[in-house]
Amino acid sequence: MTSSHGPAIADLQAQIAALREQIRTHEAALAELREKESELQTIVSALEEMERFMRESGKGVRR
């Protein structure tokens, strides 16, 4: 008894292609998130530096 695995193989190849597309989409989203993280870290660093300067100059808010 001979059966063709062609349709099953084609289905698996389609699933692989769909997964690869999802990976590309997720990688793009991750890159955007990493960029935003970097921007936020820059802002936090600047705010910390400002706070340190204000505290050292005697004009900062005491916690």
URQUI-V307833 format. One record per helix or strand of 3 or more residues. SS is the DSSP state (A for helix, B for strand). FROM is the first residue (numbers start at 1). TO is the last residue. If there is no record, write none. Layout:
ss | from | to
SS | FROM | TO
SS | FROM | TO
//
This chain:
ss | from | to
A | 6 | 56
//
